[in-house]
Amino acid sequence: MTLPTPQTCPPPAGYETWLDYAVATMDTRSAYHAHLFDLPAGNSPACDREAMRAAVLAELDALRLAAQVADTFPARLRAGTGEQRES
């Protein structure tokens, strides 16, 4: 089972849902910079941008499991190949 998507607003090509698109194109750069500025002087960050992406994907997986909804996240992005990256 997948979540219904309104026919009037289909997700972008290559994505089954808008949620998949949002996760794939999430702005980790801003979140990472905010995380860096919150660190006490001399401390190393607890996570990097890839760890942030992994955490978001783990949360998405948990939500879908709890809702008993099929995983529609593109495999090429789950594996890290072709992943959207911010500069």
C-alpha positions in Angstrom: 0.0 0.0 0.0 1.2 3.5 -0.8 -0.1 6.8 0.3 -2.5 8.5 -2.1 -1.1 11.4 -4.1 -3.6 14.0 -5.5 -3.7 13.7 -9.3 -3.6 17.4 -9.6 -0.1 17.6 -8.1 2.0 14.6 -9.0 5.5 14.3 -7.5 8.5 15.1 -9.6 9.7 12.6 -12.1 11.7 9.8 -10.5 9.8 10.0 -7.2 6.7 8.0 -6.1 5.8 10.6 -3.4 6.4 14.1 -2.4 7.8 12.8 0.9 10.5 10.8 -1.0 11.3 14.0 -3.0 11.5 16.1 0.2 13.9 13.6 1.9 16.1 13.3 -1.2 16.4 17.0 -1.6 16.6 18.0 2.0 18.9 20.9 2.7 21.6 19.4 5.0 24.0 22.2 4.5 21.9 24.7 6.5 21.2 22.2 9.2 24.8 21.2 9.4 26.0 24.8 9.7 23.5 25.6 12.4 24.7 22.5 14.2 28.3 23.7 14.0 27.5 27.1 15.4 25.8 25.5 18.4 29.0 23.6 19.4 31.1 24.8 22.3 34.5 26.0 21.2 37.0 23.3 20.4 34.3 20.5 20.1 33.9 18.3 17.1 30.5 17.8 15.5 28.6 14.7 16.5 27.4 14.1 13.0 28.1 15.1 9.4 25.7 15.8 6.5 25.7 12.1 5.5 24.8 11.1 9.1 21.9 13.7 8.9 20.6 12.1 5.7 20.9 8.6 7.2 19.0 9.8 10.3 16.2 11.3 8.2 16.0 8.1 6.1 15.8 5.9 9.3 13.0 8.1 10.6 11.2 7.8 7.3 11.6 4.0 7.4 10.3 3.9 11.0 7.2 6.0 10.1 6.4 3.8 7.1 6.9 0.6 9.1 4.5 1.9 11.8 2.0 3.0 9.2 2.5 -0.3 7.3 3.1 1.7 4.1 5.3 0.5 1.3 8.8 1.9 1.0 8.8 4.0 -2.2 12.1 5.8 -1.6 14.2 5.5 -4.8 16.8 2.7 -4.4 19.5 4.8 -6.2 19.2 7.4 -3.5 19.0 4.9 -0.6 22.3 3.4 -1.8 23.8 6.9 -2.1 24.4 6.9 -5.9 22.8 9.8 -7.7 22.0 11.5 -4.5 21.1 15.2 -4.6 23.8 17.3 -2.9 23.9 20.9 -2.0 27.0 23.0 -2.8 
